[in-house]
Amino acid sequence: MRGWWREISGLVLPVACGGCGTPRTPLCEECAWALYGSLARRARPVPEPPGLPVVHAAAPYADAVRALLLAHKERGMLGLARPLGVALAGAVRGSASSTGRGTGPLLLVPVPSARRAVRARGHDAVRRMALAAAGELRRTGTEARVLPVLRQRRDVADQAGLTARMRVENLAAALDVAAAGGRLLADGRVVLVDDLMTTGASLAEAARALRAASALRFPGPLWLGAAVVAVPPLSFEMRRN
């Protein structure tokens, strides 16, 4: 019921920019530029958890971008899934082009949120953004689809307030791949997607689960990258000439 009401209210109630509050638009030009006005860049946390794939991010997690992600995920501004998906699509392109290897469609694998969090919010924010990103990639000529094969195998503690090391320990062996998911991973180039990377623990655990599932069926290495909408500003690698 909660998700249904959010869908309807987004159509009939006045809107304001989720980033800055400008009236009569869900996303103003200035906040849109902050979200996807620049090319995606490689990012890495410090310290970097073992097994973290190469990560590309669309924007710094600050100011308008932070507000937009929270408005979509926590306040149910579901119309923001489309522009957030456009930003995520840019990060996916960066991930796919960073190696130049691999063939087949891009397979966007969302990092799953805790079931209790999805129930509380009334929607799965990351999956919504992944679907929007896949649609944007197809619209611009890149074959892509969402492959939601990851699932939580056990409950984990709330990550808020945990150190980087504690987050890695909290998430250890917390994810696995649904039945038949390992077979599907061989159909293209896999890109893990999430809304935000802070310590990288969630992406590293998701990558471990995908590699383990793939290894059970196929001896070769899994083509695996990662893409997120935002990272803390200091996580971006310095540009090199």
C-alpha positions, -999 to 999 in steps of 0.1 A, spaced: 0 0 0 28 24 9 45 20 -25 11 24 -43 5 57 -25 39 70 -34 33 62 -70 0 80 -71 11 110 -49 40 116 -73 15 122 -100 -10 145 -83 9 165 -56 30 196 -63 67 187 -68 99 204 -59 135 196 -69 148 168 -47 182 184 -47 176 220 -37 138 224 -33 132 246 -64 94 245 -69 75 229 -98 103 206 -110 115 173 -96 151 181 -108 163 215 -116 191 221 -142 217 230 -117 212 198 -97 210 177 -129 244 191 -138 258 181 -104 244 146 -109 254 137 -144 270 167 -160 305 152 -158 321 120 -171 322 91 -146 356 86 -129 373 57 -112 370 57 -74 385 37 -47 381 38 -9 410 40 16 416 14 28 404 -7 -1 388 -40 9 402 -72 -7 383 -83 -38 368 -49 -47 364 -47 -85 373 -15 -104 346 10 -94 334 40 -115 312 67 -100 291 95 -116 294 122 -89 307 132 -55 283 123 -26 277 159 -15 252 187 -15 226 182 -43 236 147 -52 234 135 -16 200 152 -13 187 135 -45 198 100 -34 182 105 0 150 119 -15 146 89 -38 155 62 -13 142 76 20 115 101 10 99 81 -18 105 106 -46 102 77 -71 104 100 -102 140 106 -94 148 70 -104 150 81 -140 177 108 -136 196 88 -111 195 59 -136 210 82 -162 239 90 -138 243 54 -130 244 45 -168 273 69 -172 292 51 -145 284 17 -161 298 30 -194 329 40 -176 332 6 -160 327 -12 -193 352 9 -212 379 8 -186 393 -25 -198 380 -28 -233 376 -66 -228 346 -88 -229 317 -94 -252 280 -96 -249 254 -74 -232 261 -55 -201 245 -73 -171 236 -49 -143 236 -68 -110 221 -47 -82 236 -50 -47 206 -61 -26 194 -39 3 184 -55 36 149 -69 34 138 -50 64 150 -17 48 131 -24 16 100 -31 36 103 1 56 109 22 25 82 5 4 105 1 -26 139 -12 -37 158 20 -46 188 3 -61 168 -20 -83 147 9 -96 179 28 -105 194 -2 -122 163 -7 -144 164 30 -153 201 27 -161 196 -3 -183 168 16 -202 191 45 -207 219 23 -220 196 6 -245 182 40 -256 218 51 -264 226 19 -283 242 -4 -257 226 -38 -251 219 -40 -213 196 -57 -189 192 -61 -151 201 -94 -136 189 -94 -99 206 -126 -89 222 -116 -56 203 -123 -24 210 -120 13 217 -153 30 217 -140 66 208 -108 85 235 -82 90 239 -54 115 232 -18 105 263 -5 89 259 31 103 287 39 127 309 8 118 345 12 108 357 0 74 371 -32 90 339 -38 110 318 -34 78 339 -61 60 334 -84 90 297 -76 92 291 -85 55 314 -115 53 296 -144 35 263 -124 38 254 -127 1 249 -156 -24 236 -160 -59 201 -174 -66 198 -208 -82 207 -207 -119 222 -173 -114 257 -185 -119 248 -198 -154 233 -164 -164 265 -146 -154 283 -161 -184 259 -144 -209 276 -110 -209 298 -85 -190 288 -82 -154 286 -48 -137 277 -46 -100 256 -15 -94 247 4 -62 236 39 -53 266 48 -31 300 34 -22 316 45 11 340 18 24 335 -6 -6 326 -35 18 292 -42 1 306 -42 -34 335 -64 -23 311 -90 -7 288 -89 -38 318 -95 -60 329 -124 -39 295 -140 -42 294 -136 -80 329 -149 -85 321 -180 -63 289 -187 -82 306 -183 -116 336 -205 -106 312 -234 -99 301 -235 -135 328 -219 -156 366 -223 -152 374 -189 -168 376 -156 -150 344 -136 -146 344 -102 -164 333 -80 -135 332 -42 -129 313 -20 -106 294 13 -109 277 36 -84 260 69 -86 281 86 -60 312 83 -37 327 106 -10 347 132 -29 380 120 -15 374 85 -30 378 98 -66 412 91 -80 433 121 -90 432 128 -127 464 120 -146 477 137 -177 
